[in-house]
Amino acid sequence: MSGVGVARQAGVVKIFDAHCHLQDRRIASVAPQLIRTALESGVQRFVVNGVSEMDWHIVKQMGDEYPSIIPCFGLHPWYVNERSPNWFKSLREFLAETPGAAVGEIGLDKGAHAKNIDFGEQVDVFRQQLELAKVLEKPVSVHCLRAFGDLLEIMLSTGPFPAGVILHSYIGSAELVPGLAKLGSYFSFSGHLTSMKPEKAKKMLKSVPKDRILIETDAPDGLLSVKTSSSFPFPDVASIAETENQFGDSAAEATSLSKEGLNHPANIHRVLKYVATLLEMPEEELAELSFQNATRLFSYPGSKVNSDG
């Protein structure tokens, strides 16, 4: 077990990163450094979402290694074409072998990135995983891009979801919020929120019930595009470039990729500041509120959060 556990520094605001991808090949080899930096800044929990059969084992390993990581397993819509014939059996096995895990990242996407992925297949894969999360009584993290009508229709036919559906990096309309919330949705906000006009984002944020607000980084993506005073630069990994790491081929892999635009969990402070400004709420209040919401959501039987009381 790693010595880097759940941070409890006095005087540091507690934050729960409700969605990130520390297993992503762009940052996996320096994940220990990123986790340490985030813990020191007050981030106590990281919900690490797998996206395909190719990375579920890394997510599981990270969850086993770090008390602060909540692992999630799911097949993201971008990887539907790459799934094996036994993908769903494998997913069920990972979840059965990892009682502390939730489901995710799953979803629906009609955007440019998914233009070559049959939407009917996306729906089939999504529905199977959504129903599995409901049966297992586990939270499920959902990616939705330009498909909120389809999402709502599927959730209406299979819901409600008392264990919770996390609409990660939510940038949907304010008008959709009540119907989605009624079905058990939580709304998680990241740097992607800056893709909305501030007035529209403010209206949407204020429509979300306070007990359903979460914040996340979506690292290594989702870097906030507006300047804030709470920025954490990407750590310098040059000094560890030749160090072998259990989560990547070597730290050299990270130095071969551009750090430009890469996000990491300590930057959740930037998200906190931006969302708090739009909500006209003190940052400390939003941090406490979102931390309590995430703690409640992830306190299911078998969860590390539940075992910590």
N, C-alpha and C positions, 0 to 999 in steps of 0.2 A: 504494500500500500504506500502510495506517495506521501511524503511528509507535507506536501502542499495541500492542505485541506480547506475547510470552510473558514474564510476570514472573519475575524471578530474584533477588528481594531476599534478601540474606543474613539469616539468623536468622528468616525467616518460614516457617511450615510450608507445604508445598506441598499444594494440594488440587485435585482434578479434579471439576468439576460434571458428572456423567454424564448429566444430562437437564434441559433447561430450554427455555423458549420466549421468547427475546429478541425474536422477531418479532411477538409478540402485540401487538395494537393498543393495549392498555392501557399498554404500556411501550416499544414500538418507537421512538418519537420521542426517548426519553431513553436509549436503549441505550448510546450512547457513554459517558455519565456512569456508568451502572451497570457497564459493563465496566471502566472505569477504577477505580472504587471496589473492585470485586472483585479486580482484578489487584494493587492496592496491599495488599490484605488477605492475599494469598498464593494466590488461585485462579488456576491457570495455564492451565486448559483449560475450555471450555464446549462441551457437546454440545447444539447447538440443533436441535430437532426441528420440522419442518414438520408440519402437520395436514391440509392440503387443497391442492387446486390453486391456491387463491387466495393462499397465502402461500409457495409453494415458491420463487418468484423473489426474495422478500425474504431468505429463508434463504440462498439462493445468494449474493446480494449481500453479506450479512454475512460469509459464509465467505470470499469473495474479499477483503473489506476487512480482516478481522482474522485474523492468524496463530493466535490463541488459540482461534478458533471452529472446531469440527468440524461441518459441516452434515449434516443428515439429511433425507431426503424420504420422506413416507409419507402415506397416507390414514387418518386417525383414524376410529374407528367412529361418532363423533358427526356426521361430515360425509359419511357414505355416501350419504344421500339427495340431496346436492348435487353429486355427482360428474357429470362430463360423460361422454358416450359414449367419448371418447378418453382418459380419465383414466389408464389403465394404460400406454398408449403414451407419454403425456406423462411419467409417472413414470420409465419406462425411459430416456427421453431426458435428463431431468435427471440421473439417475445416471450415464449414459454421458458426459455433458458435464462432470461433476464427479467426477473419479477419487478425490478425497479424501473423498467423502461416504459415509455409511452409510445404512441404511434405518430409517425411523421418523418419526412415531409411528404404529404400526398397533395393532389390537387387537380385543377382544371386550368387550361391555358389556351386562349385563342389569339395570343400575341404572335409577333414575328418569329420569336425563338422556337415556337412550337408549330410553325406553319406546315411542316412535313410530317407531323404526328397526327394520325387519324383521331378526330375528336370522339368518335364513337368508341374507339379503343380506350381513350383517356377516361371516358365516362365509366366503362366497364371496370377498369382497374381502380378508379377512384371509389366507386360504389362498394366494391369488395372490401377495400381497406376501411372505409367509413363504417360499414356494417361490422367488421371485425373489432374496431375500436369500441363500438357500442356494446357488443357481446362481452368484451373483456373489461368493460367499464373503465376504460383508460382515456385520458385526454388525447386529442388528435390535432396535429398542426397542419393547417391547410394553406396552400398556395392557390390564389385565384386571380387570374388576369383576363379581363374582358369577358368573363363568363359568370358574372354574379347571378344572372337570371337562371342559368342552368344549375348553379350551385344551390340557390334557394329552392328550386323545384325538387332537386334530389334530397335536400335536407328535410323538406316538408314531407316527402314520401317515406323517409326512413327514420326521422326524428320523433320526439326531441332527444337531446343528448345531455343527460344530467351530468355525465363525467366531463363535459366541456369540449367545444370545438374552438381551436385557436385560429383566428383569421390573421395569419401572420403578415406583417408589413401592409396592413389594411389601408387601401386608398380608394375604397368604394364610396358611394354617396351617403349622405346623412339619412336620406329617405329609406335606405335598405336596413339601417341599423336596428329599428324596433323589431322587425320580423326575424332577423338573424339572432338578435339577443333572446327573443322569446324561445327559440329552439335550443338555446344553451351556448351561444357563441360568446367568446371573449375577443377583444379587438386589440391586436398588438401593433405597436407603432415603432418604426425605424427611420433611418435617414431617407428612405424612399418617400416619406411624407412630403419632402421638399419638391417632389414632382407635381404636387397640387398647388394651385394658387393659395396663398395664405388665408384669404377670406373664406374660400371653400373648405380648406382644411380645418379652420377654426369652427365653422358651422358643423362640420362632421364630428369633430372631437367633442364638442359640447352636447352632441346628441347621444353620445355613448354613456350608458349608466356607469357611475363611478366604480361600482364593484366589478366591472368587466374590462377595465383598462389595464393593459400590460405594455411594457416597453422592451425593446430588443435591439440587437445590432444587425442581424442577418450577416455577420462577418463570415467571409472576407468581403462580401458585397455590402451594399446599403450605406456607404459612407455619406454622411450628411454633407450637402452641397453648400450650405450657408456657413459663414464664419461664426464661431462661438469662442468664448474664452476657456472652454473646457476640453481643448483638444489634446489628445495623447498621440504623439508621432509614432509611426510604426517602429518597433524596437530595432536597434542596430544588431544584425545577426552576423556581421562579418567575423567577429571574434570566435564564433562557434561554427564557422563554415566547414570545418573538417570533422566535426563531432557527429558520430552516428546517432541516430535517434530512432526510438521504437515506433514512431508514427509516420516516418517518411524514410526514403532511401538514405538521405543525409541532409544536414542543414544546408549543404551547398546547393541543394535543389531550390531552397528559398531565395538564395542570393542570385540564382540564375533567372529568377522571375522578377519583374519590375515591382517595386513596392508602391509605385505611384497608383493611388486610388484604392489600395488595399485597406480594408477595415479590420478592426480587432475589438474584442469585448470592452476594453477600457474606454473606448469611445462612446459607450452608452451614456456617459455623462453629457455628451453633446446632444444626444437624443432627448435626454431628460430635460435639459435646459430649453430646447426648442419647443417641445410639447408643453412644458409648464408655461412658457410665455404665451402660447396660443390659448391655453386654457385659463390664463390669468390666475395661476395658482402658484404658490411658493414651491420651489424645487423640492424642498424637504418633504412637503406634504404629498407631492406626486410620487416621490421615491417610496415613501412609506405606504401609500395607497397601492401602488402597483406591486410592491413587494408582498404585501398582505394578500392581494388577489392571486398572484402567482403561487404563493405558498399554499393557499387554500386549494387551488386548482391541481397542484402536483402532490397533494397529500393523500393519494390513493393508497390502498393496501399494497405493501411491498416497496413503496417508494422510499428513497433515502430521506426525503423531506418529512414524510410521515414518521419515520423511525427516529428522526431528530426531535420530534415533538414541536 
